[in-house]
Amino acid sequence: MRYAYSTPAIRAAEERAMAEVGDGALMQRAAAGLAAVCGDRLRRRRGRVTGARVLVVTGPGNNGGDGLYAASRLARRGAQVFAWLVTEQVHGAAWRAFERVGGRRLDTEQTLRRIAAGDFDQVIDAGFGIGGRAGLTGDLARIADATRGGPADVVAVDLPSGLDADSARAGETCFPAVATVTFGARKPCLLSEPARSLAGAVTLVDIGLPLDPGEAELAQWELPELAAAWPYPGPTSDKYARGVVGIDAGSAHYPGAGLLAVGGAVHAGPGMVRFLGDERAGSIVVQRFPNVVTAAGRCQAYLLGPGWGDRDDARTTIDSVLATGLPVVLDADALRHLPQRRLEHALLTPHAGELARLLEVDRDRVEADPRWAVRTAAERTGATVLLKGATQYVARPGENPVHTAIPGPAWTAQAGSGDTLAGVCATLLAAGLAPRDAALAGASLQAYAAAQHPGPWPPQELAERFPAVIASLSKERP
């Protein structure tokens, strides 16, 4: 599990740590970790640190101090180090250490000329860290733009300048980091798109911050969590032990939605799938999946909504399933007909537009603050909510932190992926997973399968690769 903490939580932990070991010791730990990563990257790129030319973009606070101290360490290993100052204010002790090892200050025009000439092997972005905001202006923006696309290895300190630490927001201009070295704990932007992709490869340096996972803002699943959560059948399992899924999806206008939802469910390994939807959609489903049953009967979880369109009995269908007390995935068109009651057994799977409609806000509000949106929806409805998108957020009422699924490639952003995902989640509910774990496991499986089989696979073909991926997870189980 990867945890990310808000700026106030990080600052409070830093204060507690500094009270024990002092400000200087904490900064030296950070600088040592940063210098180690930068040195390793220089060796891989050019064979050695000696003779490397390193520029530190130096902010006015501790972030700038971390960068200067790290540059001083690199200078003692033979690097030539230079600094461009964001402002005249600079961390005094770190600057003196930088000057003692022969570090040189460059003005803006010197810096821009040398960047354009490809003079630097590495640029350390030590601008603002968690104290920064989305977007850059002035000369700092010019430096960032000049660095983009150049030959220098750009390493960000804590997070790239131009990102907002506590959100997924990134300004039009930000430092183009190839790598980021973050200290103590990850920040929410490092786990959230679009900011996450702008940070490059992230290295976490432990500097001894006293942090409790219960205080985290975000918790991202990794492969061990997916493997541990996935329900594998036991030696005596029958089809009911593995779970029976009832799916009501598709319509005369959208028969493919039923096929996609069933495909997701079938390839996730249920004991049985019952198709309870439109007759025309059902005939297509059975032609493709003859193991699917079209007769009503015992179910252990349901999926309602994909491809319904304007269905007259939508609300009564939802009410009848909710009355069973069984877990249910409510997706797509079912989200337009939610009853005014607590939905404690339900998993809602909206995209940003559907969640905006549910919360009666603009889509921009949801995309600007997805953690607020998914938390608010969970509290209002009593359901577990999976917000689909480039980062997939999961929240349930009264729980902190918000969780995110394993990230995957953007190839999955296509029509039908949500129908397939809903089917996977329904299979996991039928197997006995709690709604939160079903949401995280389903979204993580789809993302991980797409990462293992990169390319523009249609959702139904990606689903066909789920069984092999599920089998491979057994190697990761504790």
Backbone hydrogen bonds, N-H to C=O, Kabsch-Sander energy under -0.5 kcal/mol:
donor,donor_aa,acceptor,acceptor_aa,energy
2,R,220,Q,-2.5
3,Y,1,M,-0.5
4,A,218,L,-2.6
5,Y,186,R,-2.5
10,I,6,S,-2.4
11,R,7,T,-2.8
12,A,8,P,-2.3
13,A,9,A,-2.0
14,E,10,I,-2.5
15,E,11,R,-2.2
16,R,12,A,-1.9
17,A,13,A,-2.4
18,M,14,E,-3.0
19,A,15,E,-1.8
20,E,16,R,-0.8
20,E,17,A,-0.8
21,V,17,A,-2.7
22,G,18,M,-1.7
26,L,22,G,-1.6
27,M,23,D,-2.2
28,Q,24,G,-2.2
29,R,25,A,-1.9
30,A,26,L,-2.0
31,A,27,M,-2.8
32,A,28,Q,-2.6
33,G,29,R,-2.1
34,L,30,A,-2.5
35,A,31,A,-2.9
36,A,32,A,-2.1
37,V,33,G,-2.0
38,C,34,L,-2.8
39,G,35,A,-2.8
40,D,36,A,-2.2
41,R,37,V,-2.3
42,L,38,C,-2.3
43,R,39,G,-2.4
44,R,40,D,-2.1
45,R,41,R,-1.9
46,R,42,L,-2.9
47,G,43,R,-2.0
51,G,78,G,-2.8
52,A,49,V,-2.4
54,V,52,A,-0.6
54,V,80,Q,-3.1
55,L,122,Q,-2.5
56,V,82,F,-2.7
57,V,55,L,-0.6
57,V,124,I,-2.7
58,T,56,V,-0.9
58,T,84,W,-3.1
59,G,57,V,-0.6
59,G,126,A,-2.8
65,G,61,G,-1.8
66,D,62,N,-2.8
67,G,63,N,-1.9
68,L,64,G,-2.4
69,Y,65,G,-2.6
70,A,66,D,-2.2
71,A,67,G,-2.4
72,S,68,L,-2.2
73,R,69,Y,-1.8
74,L,70,A,-2.1
75,A,71,A,-2.6
76,R,72,S,-1.7
77,R,74,L,-1.1
78,G,75,A,-1.9
79,A,74,L,-2.1
80,Q,52,A,-3.4
81,V,79,A,-0.5
82,F,54,V,-2.7
83,A,104,R,-2.4
84,W,56,V,-2.3
86,V,58,T,-2.9
92,G,90,V,-0.6
95,W,91,H,-2.4
96,R,92,G,-2.3
97,A,93,A,-2.0
98,F,94,A,-2.1
99,E,95,W,-2.5
100,R,96,R,-2.1
101,V,97,A,-1.0
102,G,99,E,-1.8
103,G,98,F,-2.3
104,R,81,V,-1.8
106,L,83,A,-3.0
111,T,107,D,-2.4
112,L,108,T,-2.7
113,R,109,E,-2.4
114,R,110,Q,-2.4
115,I,111,T,-2.4
116,A,112,L,-2.5
117,A,113,R,-1.8
118,G,115,I,-1.5
119,D,114,R,-2.9
121,D,53,R,-2.2
122,Q,53,R,-1.7
123,V,153,D,-2.2
124,I,55,L,-3.4
125,D,123,V,-0.7
125,D,155,V,-2.5
126,A,57,V,-2.0
126,A,124,I,-1.2
131,G,128,F,-1.8
132,G,129,G,-1.7
135,G,162,G,-2.3
140,L,137,T,-0.7
141,A,137,T,-1.1
142,R,138,G,-1.5
143,I,139,D,-2.6
144,A,140,L,-2.4
145,D,141,A,-2.6
146,A,142,R,-2.4
147,T,143,I,-1.8
148,R,144,A,-1.4
150,G,147,T,-2.1
153,D,121,D,-2.3
154,V,152,A,-0.7
155,V,123,V,-2.7
155,V,153,D,-0.6
156,A,154,V,-0.5
156,A,179,A,-2.8
157,V,125,D,-2.6
158,D,156,A,-0.7
158,D,181,V,-3.7
159,L,157,V,-2.1
163,L,160,P,-1.6
164,D,169,R,-1.8
165,A,163,L,-0.6
167,S,164,D,-1.3
171,G,162,G,-2.1
175,F,161,S,-2.8
177,A,175,F,-1.9
177,A,198,L,-0.8
178,V,154,V,-2.7
179,A,154,V,-1.7
180,T,201,A,-2.6
181,V,156,A,-2.7
182,T,180,T,-0.6
182,T,203,T,-2.6
184,G,205,V,-3.0
185,A,183,F,-1.9
186,R,3,Y,-1.0
189,C,165,A,-2.1
190,L,187,K,-2.0
191,L,188,P,-1.7
192,S,189,C,-0.8
195,A,168,A,-1.0
196,R,192,S,-2.7
198,L,194,P,-0.6
198,L,195,A,-1.3
199,A,196,R,-1.4
200,G,197,S,-0.5
201,A,178,V,-2.1
203,T,180,T,-2.8
205,V,182,T,-2.9
205,V,203,T,-0.6
206,D,204,L,-0.6
207,I,205,V,-0.7
211,L,209,L,-1.2
215,E,212,D,-2.7
216,A,213,P,-1.5
217,E,4,A,-2.8
218,L,4,A,-1.9
219,A,402,V,-1.8
220,Q,2,R,-3.6
221,W,219,A,-0.5
221,W,404,T,-2.7
225,E,222,E,-0.6
226,L,222,E,-1.8
227,A,223,L,-2.7
228,A,224,P,-2.4
229,A,225,E,-1.9
230,W,226,L,-1.7
232,Y,230,W,-0.9
237,S,234,G,-1.4
242,R,238,D,-1.9
243,G,239,K,-1.1
245,V,243,G,-0.5
245,V,272,M,-2.6
246,G,301,A,-2.8
247,I,245,V,-0.6
247,I,274,R,-3.0
248,D,246,G,-0.5
248,D,303,L,-2.9
249,A,247,I,-0.6
250,G,306,P,-3.7
257,A,254,Y,-0.9
258,G,254,Y,-0.6
258,G,255,P,-0.6
259,L,255,P,-1.4
260,L,256,G,-2.6
261,A,257,A,-2.4
262,V,258,G,-2.4
263,G,259,L,-2.3
264,G,260,L,-2.3
265,A,261,A,-2.1
266,V,262,V,-3.3
267,H,263,G,-2.1
268,A,265,A,-1.1
269,G,266,V,-1.3
271,G,243,G,-2.3
272,M,243,G,-1.6
274,R,245,V,-3.6
275,F,273,V,-0.5
275,F,293,V,-3.1
276,L,247,I,-3.5
276,L,274,R,-0.6
277,G,247,I,-0.5
278,D,250,G,-0.5
282,G,278,D,-2.7
283,S,279,E,-2.0
284,I,280,R,-1.5
285,V,281,A,-2.4
286,V,282,G,-2.6
287,Q,283,S,-1.6
288,R,284,I,-1.6
289,F,285,V,-3.3
292,V,289,F,-2.1
293,V,273,V,-2.5
300,Q,244,V,-3.1
301,A,244,V,-1.0
302,Y,327,P,-1.8
303,L,246,G,-2.2
304,L,329,V,-2.7
305,G,248,D,-1.4
308,W,305,G,-1.9
311,R,309,G,-1.5
314,A,311,R,-1.3
317,T,313,D,-2.4
318,I,314,A,-2.3
319,D,315,R,-2.7
320,S,316,T,-2.2
321,V,317,T,-1.8
322,L,318,I,-2.7
323,A,319,D,-1.9
324,T,321,V,-1.3
325,G,322,L,-1.4
326,L,321,V,-0.6
328,V,345,H,-1.6
329,V,302,Y,-2.8
330,L,328,V,-0.6
330,L,347,L,-2.7
331,D,304,L,-2.5
331,D,329,V,-0.6
333,D,305,G,-1.1
334,A,331,D,-2.1
335,L,332,A,-1.6
336,R,333,D,-1.3
337,H,334,A,-1.6
338,L,335,L,-0.6
341,R,339,P,-1.9
343,L,381,T,-2.9
346,A,343,L,-2.0
347,L,328,V,-2.7
348,L,384,T,-2.9
349,T,330,L,-1.8
355,L,351,H,-2.5
356,A,352,A,-2.3
357,R,353,G,-1.9
358,L,354,E,-2.0
359,L,355,L,-2.3
360,E,356,A,-1.0
361,V,356,A,-2.2
365,R,362,D,-0.8
366,V,362,D,-1.2
367,E,363,R,-2.5
368,A,364,D,-2.2
369,D,365,R,-1.6
373,A,369,D,-2.1
374,V,370,P,-2.7
375,R,371,R,-2.1
376,T,372,W,-2.8
377,A,373,A,-2.3
378,A,374,V,-1.8
379,E,375,R,-2.4
380,R,376,T,-2.5
381,T,377,A,-2.2
382,G,378,A,-2.2
384,T,346,A,-2.1
385,V,395,A,-2.9
386,L,348,L,-3.2
387,L,385,V,-0.6
387,L,393,Y,-2.9
388,K,350,P,-2.6
388,K,386,L,-0.8
393,Y,387,L,-1.5
393,Y,391,T,-0.7
394,V,403,H,-2.9
395,A,385,V,-2.1
399,E,396,R,-1.8
402,V,217,E,-1.4
403,H,394,V,-2.5
404,T,219,A,-2.3
405,A,392,Q,-1.8
412,T,409,P,-1.3
413,A,410,A,-1.9
414,Q,412,T,-2.0
417,S,414,Q,-1.9
420,T,416,G,-2.1
421,L,417,S,-2.6
422,A,418,G,-2.4
423,G,419,D,-1.7
424,V,420,T,-1.9
425,C,421,L,-2.6
426,A,422,A,-2.1
427,T,423,G,-2.0
428,L,424,V,-2.0
429,L,425,C,-2.1
430,A,426,A,-2.4
431,A,427,T,-1.4
432,G,429,L,-1.6
433,L,428,L,-2.3
438,A,434,A,-2.8
439,A,435,P,-2.5
440,L,436,R,-2.5
441,A,437,D,-2.8
442,G,438,A,-2.4
443,A,439,A,-2.5
444,S,440,L,-2.2
445,L,441,A,-2.5
446,Q,442,G,-2.1
447,A,443,A,-2.1
448,Y,444,S,-3.0
449,A,445,L,-2.8
450,A,446,Q,-2.0
451,A,447,A,-2.0
452,Q,448,Y,-2.3
453,H,449,A,-1.6
457,W,455,G,-2.0
461,E,458,P,-0.8
462,L,458,P,-2.4
463,A,459,P,-2.2
464,E,460,Q,-0.9
465,R,462,L,-1.6
466,F,463,A,-1.6
469,V,465,R,-1.7
470,I,466,F,-3.2
471,A,467,P,-2.4
472,S,468,A,-1.8
473,L,469,V,-1.2
474,S,470,I,-0.6
474,S,471,A,-1.0
475,K,472,S,-1.4
476,E,473,L,-2.0
477,R,473,L,-0.5
477,R,474,S,-0.8
